[in-house]
């Protein structure tokens, strides 16, 4: 393998390439666009496009595409070649500034939640200069925003970029009050830990549920699961290690800073974590990571599963969102420093985040609400559906001293020593609370609720705008205070913020029933499902927040609410139909085939000694009972699915799918899985859990 330093970013039109290939005045114009938000003039875009085209062709590219993120949660692309035929039969390779800056896909074919009619087909993609172009599979990929003909946002990037501007504006105003005139811009930075499963590709192809739904709808648990705790951080299987090595290499070429790789808790489950990046680039890179994971897995004969809960009975997959906020001068505003109790700047930003989580807990919860994530949250493998903030013992003591108006007494950092030959280890100021949905982890917050398949634009948009709002409240409280009274005013404001929002702070075990009861007493929301959470998107509080900061209009929010609910209903409808088909065809045929074999053996014994074996009779009786129960519950699922199909109100339908269809599917699955335990593997029409989870080499 080539040196990492040589391959890293080799397929990215990044700052290094632009410095080398663009005239100084053009480079400065692009740099200003990226850092100051200035508009890029067409003559500048033409120069950039020409340089980008020449660079891409040198790297083997023949096409370009505007790469965008519609409301499907996936990415979209339409490829155009650089070819321009000439009158003499030759061709030129052309790419103009106009083609770089703007594209024109069909907007009517993407989810719009009623914003667009089918006959209003025109949409636009607009180049996002803050996220560098890259080459993949012989095509130049240009990250873009996506909007309708009338300017409505039809994607996830546009509101994320707006939220980044909002939190920057609000943070800079507060910092200037604190005398920080050197700060002109603030970025939220993100690191997305990505969990995933790998299974044999040929087995994957034999599972209709995995192919169509991303998760197994049927399947009895294997005799062994994760109870031995032997997979987490375990030795990598040789082929899996090769896959991870190839994945790192491909991601590094694309400028994705893949850092950490290891086995996760469940068998066949793994994790990749990158280094922090600006939120917008981190979101783009995470979308790219999921695509590359699937591509590299296929090369190794694996299927990569990104569903939040592909297998019942073992842990599902999350995508922890490590979120922080940093200045253009390189300072992390969530770094407590050596004396956090005296660091007023840190305390203002810390309590602003805590206040944002409290005031907008519904927004944060709905930002991670998906059909897949509903199976994971609150299942003692992931955070509960109740939002709370973990801050650790030291910060809890600091905040307690603020609330009580007393000086904080620190005993200094504690040290741990395990043996004479081992070094003394200084303890972190916070533990790692794996049950907390939103935990402070040293100099950042870890939002642990997002599911593995989620676009990270949603939770980061929610965090950014909520924090922007709380920082605005801080500014309003302090902006008219004379400089000689600012310190005491800050102390009073911090005390007030803590008293108003301390209900959201919880340092205990989030998995206990006692905490759920306590959370209810505190007035915290327990939104367990998509139908519970998503309607808050159009609540007065969220609409006021989003419109005030110019993130999304009321109409855009209403459309997104409709899209999220429609998507939920469609996914569960597909699951219900898939389960029905698998039960009718695969399960029934397996039971019948094995029943016939057992009956044949019983007949053979009858012919030999005049009596059928007791064992065969017992098996046939159990299979008959299960077949009858399956038939009854299958009829119930089919009947209720038809009812759901007739519902026109998306929220009413979502509630019905959640309360009735999912219950029908769970009831049917119990009998199907019990029948599976009776049938030998060679008679089953699909691979078992044991085969899929323990077959990796």
Buried (B, 14 or more C-beta within 10 A) or exposed (E): EEEEEEBBBBBBBBBEBBEEBBEEEBBEBBBBBBBEEEEBEEEBBBBBBBBBBEBBBEBEBBBBBBBBBBBBBEBBBBBBBBEEEEEEEEEEBEBEBEBBBBBEBEBBEBBBBEBBEEEBBEBBBBBBBBBBBBBBEEBBBBBBBBBBEEEBBBBBBBBBBBBBBBBBBBBBBBBBBBEBEEBBBBBBBBBBBBBBBBBBBEBBEBBBBBEBBBBBBBBBBBEEBBEEEEBBEEEBBEBBEBBBBBBBBBBBBBBBBBEEBBBBBBBBBBBBBBEBBBBBBBBBBBBBBBBBBBBBBEEBEBBBBBBBBBBBBBBBBBBBBBBBBBBBEEBBBBBBEEEBBEBBBBBBBBBBBBBBBBBBBBBBBBBBBBBBBBBBBBBEBBBBBBBBBBBBEBBBBBBEBBBEEEEBEBEEEEEEEEEEEEEEEEEEBBBEBBBBBBBBBBBBBBBBBBBBBBBBBBBBBBBBBBBBBBBBBBBEBBEEBEEEEBEEBBBBBBBEBBEBBBBBBBBBEBBEEEBBEBBEEBEBBBBBBBBBBBBBBBBEEBBEBBBEBEBBBBEBBBBBBBBBBBBBBEBBBBBBBBBBEBBBEBBBEBBEBBBEBBBEBBEEBEEEEEEBBEEBEEBBEBBEEBBEBBEEBBEBBBEBBEEBEEBEEBBBBBBBBBEBBBBBBEBBBEBBBBBBEBBEEEBBBBBBBBBBBBBBE
